[in-house]
Amino acid sequence: MTHQLDIQDLHVSYGSIRALRGVTFHIDEGQTVSLIGANGAGKSTTLNAVSGLLKPVGGRIRFRGQDITGWRADRVSALGLVQVPEGRQIIATMTVHENLIIGAHLQRTANTETLLDQIYGRFPRLSERHNQRAGLLSGGEQQMLAVGRALMMQPDLLMLDEPSMGLSPMLVNEVFDLLRDIKGQGISILVVEQNARKALQIADYAYVLERGVIAREGSAAQLREDPHILAAYLG
């Protein structure tokens, strides 16, 4: 069976520091997978290696059977493997509309206006603020904009790095409701998240990263009952 995303024995280093030490996992079409772990466990490093922002020193990354190890980020996203980065990284001085247009430059089938209509339909608040500078949006609205910009690229697999970071509990709930909606559209999701409780509520399957290695894995339901996970992440 060919997995949509297949990571085998992935190694990433920062100079002499080994951030990932043989990470192996996979995602199937339409699946939502959560990668949980403490700060410094290697979660963001994993996403950045998959999306082409970091070059692995060992291992293989395959997307739909194609080896994309070491590809540039623009080539990776053009395949439909799109990342929403930690901290959102919207362009604060540009309008909501202009930020979304940036996301359209790699769209593959629909025209830009059609995509914009879809995004504004899904995010009414962005539609209301389309001429507003992105830096003036609330944290939750900025996260919506970052996700909307990624959806403008028509992803087959959407990767999100700490989507709840810095948000109030109410907005965290809103972000995860949004991910459920995206999941319902058949888009595969890989979410890196410190809020393990929320991550395991939305996921079909999950992997636990500890010190650069996969320490545990299983269905989200299984991990929610795992004594180690309960003690370390859900207490």
Secondary structure, 3 states (H helix, E strand, C coil): CCCCEEEEEEEEEECCEEEEEEEEEEECCCCEEEEECCCCCCHHHHHHHHCCCCCCCEEEEEECCEECCCCCHHHHHHCCEEEECCCCCCCCCCEHHHHHHHHHHHCCCCCHHHHHHHHHHHCHHHHHCCCCEHHHCCHHHHHHHHHHHHHCCCCCEEEEECCCCCCCHHHHHHHHHHHHHHHHCCCEEEEECCCHHHHHHHCCEEEEEECCEEEEEEEHHHHHCCHHHHHHCCC
